[in-house]
Amino acid sequence: LIIMSVLFQYKIWLKPSAEQQFLYGHHILKSGLGRITENTPKYHGVIVLSMNDLPLGFGVAAKTTAECKHADPMSIVSFHQADIGEYIRSEDTLI
């Protein structure tokens, strides 16, 4: 994920209160959005970071940057794809 965080053009930063929800596999809501890269297109891959720039996972933007600014706080801004907690949640089925 560290390599991907350097290579991805579009990024989403999560508020600390939303990090745990993302790591449990939930989508990112507008209320948990800390920052988003300018001009992020809809349905484009994004790397998800903590506010301290720690890579948490990646997803797909559900809204453009402009749509995020006017979105309802409970609307989804990014769809969850994978995160650093994925292995722990799937450990029983991987072995």
N, C-alpha and C positions, 0 to 999 in steps of 0.2 A: 504493500500500500504506500510505502514511503516513496518508491519510484513512481508509482502512478500519480501521487499528489504533485509531483514536479511536472509530469507530462500532461496532465489534464488541463485543458484551457478553462473549463468552467468549474467553479467550486461553490460549495454551500457551507457556511459555518453555522454550527448549532449553538443555541444558548445552553448553558450548563444544565438547566432544568429539562431539556429535551434530549440530552445525550443518552440517558438510560433507556428512554422509550425507543430510540433508534436502535440501540444495541440489543433490544428485545425483539427486533424485527418489525417494528411499526413504521409506517410512512411518516414523513416529516410534515407537520402542520405549520401554517403561517405563524402561529403563536410561538413556535420553537425556533423560528428562523432568526439567526443572529445577523448574518450578512449573506449576500449572494453576488457573484461576479456580474458586472454590468453586461448587458446584451446577451444574457443566457437564453438560447432558443428553447422552445417547447419540445419535449420528448428527446432531449439531447442528454448524453451521459454526463454525470457530475460526480466529483469526488466530494465526500462529506467529511468535514473537519470539525474539531472542537474549536472554541475561540482561542485556544493556545496553539493552533495549527497542528494538532495531533490527528493523523488520518484515522477515521473511525470506520469508513466503508465507502461504498459508492451506490449510486442510484440513477434515476432518470428524472429530469425536470418535468414536473406536471404543468408548470406555468412558466411563461417568460418572466424576465425581470420586471418589466412594466406591469404585467398582470399581478405579480406578487405584491407590488406596492399598494394596490387597491383591493386586494383579496380580503375575504372574511377571515378572522383569526382562526377559525376551525376548519378552513379549507386546506386540502393537501397541496403542497408546493413541490414535493419530490417523492417519487415512488421508491421504496426500499428495494435494493437488489441483493446486497451482501454487506456484512459488517465483520468486525473483529471478534464478535461473540458467536459467530456462526458455528465454529468448530465445537465449542462447548455445548451448544444446544443440540448438535447433531452427532455428538461423540458416540452415543450408543448405536446408531445406525451405520456409522462409518467403519466400525471394527468388525 
